[in-house]
Amino acid sequence: MTDMIPLAVPNLTGNEKKYLDHCIDTTFVSSVGEYVTMFEKMVAEATGSVDAVATSAGTTGIHAALTAAGVKQGELVIIPSFTFIASANAVRHCGADPWLMDISEDDWCLDPDLVRAEIEKNCEKKSDGKIYHRDTKQRIAALMPVYTLGNIPDMDQFRQIADDYELPLIVDAACAIGATFKGQNFGSLADLSVLSFNGNKTITCGGGGAVVGCNKELLDHVRHLTTTARVWPDYDFDEVGFNYRMTNIQAAVGVAQMERMELFVKKKRVVRSFYEEKLDLLREKGISFFPATDGGGCWFSGIVLPEGSDLSQAKELCGKLKEYDIEARAFWKPVHLQTPYKNCPHSEMEVSEKLWQRIIVLPCSTNIVDVELEKVVQSLIGIMI
Ligand SMILES: Cc1ncc(COP(=O)(O)O)c(C=O)c1O
């Protein structure tokens, strides 16, 4: 039996085992330990941030970041509908609702022109200086773009919108390790950015996340919130906190992964270019490729079926690839179509609705080898031509 070429699996051939052994040998398996501190330093440096707060997951990191930014019960947070459900869930964990907006076709990220137009059309400024949604009466509490696939959208525009309407700018940067904008790391682009180190990410801790940025005070508040808001040395707590701290075991894996970050990000970009070059002839069949911004992290790679194709066709193609022992998968279903968020305010969704059913993610692990890549390409060509 031949092995399946997997979609995106962890690459654990560095120091992961050695550092995990060290955790066991020293008994530092919980949230106090040298690897957590080391991992935070590495992530801060890699993202151009003044600090990083390691968390138990990306979702918990976003929840803590939104809470630190002041998002409260009954408020609205602007996010793209085309994202992983965790972006919306983190908003709901604050008791707030997502205000779902469409993406731009160029980078699959929240469309800044649309965000401005929607705010202008639907919001009014009240005497407290804050903006409120006219129909739902909810205060707009934050703006949270997502760096889809590791693509960084025009953050100058988002910064301007955030400044104009006095909104905290938080980014779901779950998939974006290694991504740059105008040649700069992304740590300073938003008030807070949140990474995920889930198993399918470019860098993994098994599970985990990190909140990064350049506002030390805000990051200190995030750290405080993620560690139960305890005021040491006694059992004093000054607000409702969370137990969201990363463990030393997770961080041990993370440190070993970060040691090879540049290699991993480079490989992700190579894989993306390989598919785009070798499958170029499929363009005449209406196939296109995942967008990549300048400096984009290229977390996932794959193809987009011709306009008008639907999910059943995408699944059919994945099924055919499976017969060749190739794992391929459809991608995110927009949040406005998901049961818990059907009643949330949202913009027109022309791009998201036209796009989401046509996406096929192809194998793109950082340890994928040339013969495997070649097999994916030849199989696809065989199926489609
Ligand atoms: C865009 C996006 N946001 C948030 C998350 C949530 O991260 P985690 O699984 O670490 O909670 C993920 C990935 O899992 C993601 O892809």
The ligand as an ORCA input file, in Angstrom:
! r2SCAN-3c Opt
* xyz 0 1
  C      -7.758     32.243     10.467
  C      -7.716     31.436     11.735
  N      -8.090     32.016     12.884
  C      -8.033     31.370     14.044
  C      -7.586     30.071     14.122
  C      -7.650     29.385     15.448
  O      -6.443     28.973     15.937
  P      -6.381     27.736     16.951
  O      -6.794     26.506     16.208
  O      -4.950     27.715     17.358
  O      -7.297     28.043     18.081
  C      -7.163     29.416     12.947
  C      -6.633     28.044     12.890
  O      -6.808     27.094     13.496
  C      -7.243     30.113     11.711
  O      -6.886     29.530     10.561
*
